[in-house]
Amino acid sequence: MFGRILLWIAFMAGGCAMMYRSYPLVENLGKSARAEEHLGGTRNLLLMIGFGLIVVWWLVMTGVISIGSPADNLMQSLENS
C-alpha cells in the first residue's frame, strides 16, 4: 500500500507538472501535426495526457483499477468465490 501511495504521488506530480509547464514543453519538444489538426493544439494534448495520468492513478490508488498481473487477479477472484 505504501508503494502505491508513493507511486501515486509521483504520477500526480508528473501530471501536474505536465499541465503546469505545457508551454515550455511545446517549445522544447515541438508541435505535433496530428494534435494540431484534431485536438486544437499540442498544448491541449499535453493537458489531456497530464489530466489522464492524474485520473488513472487516482483510480489505481482507490482500488477501482487493479495493476497486478491477470493471474493474480484470477486467483483473488477464485479465492473470494
C-alpha positions, -999 to +999 in steps of 0.1 A: +000+000+000+029+024+008+044+017-026+011+026-042+010+059-023+045+068-034+037+059-070+005+079-069+024+109-056+050+106-083+024+103-111+003+131-096+034+154-095+043+144-131+007+150-143+005+184-126+040+194-139+030+184-174-002+205-172+016+235-155+046+235-178+028+228-211+041+259-229+078+252-223+072+215-232+057+225-265+086+249-271+112+222-263+095+192-279+079+208-309+044+206-322+025+175-332+008+178-365-019+153-355-026+172-323-027+205-341-052+191-366-075+171-344-072+184-309-068+221-314-031+222-305-002+203-289-007+221-256-042+206-254-028+171-260-003+177-231-031+189-209-051+158-216-022+134-210-014+151-177-051+150-166-053+114-177-023+105-156-039+120-126-072+104-131-059+069-139-036+068-109-063+082-086-084+052-097-055+028-090-049+044-056-086+040-046-086+004-059-111+008-087-084-004-112-060-032-103-025-030-116-015-066-107-009-094-132-040-111-147-031-144-130-030-127-096-064-111-102-078-145-113-065-162-081-080-135-059-114-138-076-113-176-072-104-173-035-133-148-029-159-170-045 
